[in-house]
């Protein structure tokens, strides 16, 4: 049974500058946008499934930092 007063404990690594890295959960969408006259590929990254918090990020950057997300998406769309 779900109890909203109970918080799940997550393994959080806090850096020396008191920041923490939040890993992305999944990719939700993609689009191509024109910036400075050139096409730029963007992906919508879900950072928190509970709140639905997501941002649009450069696909190139996300492929470098989180390549596993693209592997999972390709498996999903292959059927």
Buried (B, 14 or more C-beta within 10 A) or exposed (E): EEEEEEEEEEEEEEEEEEEEEEEBBBBEEEEEEEEEEEEEEBBBBBBEEEEEEBEBBBBEEBEEEBEEBBEEBEEEEEE
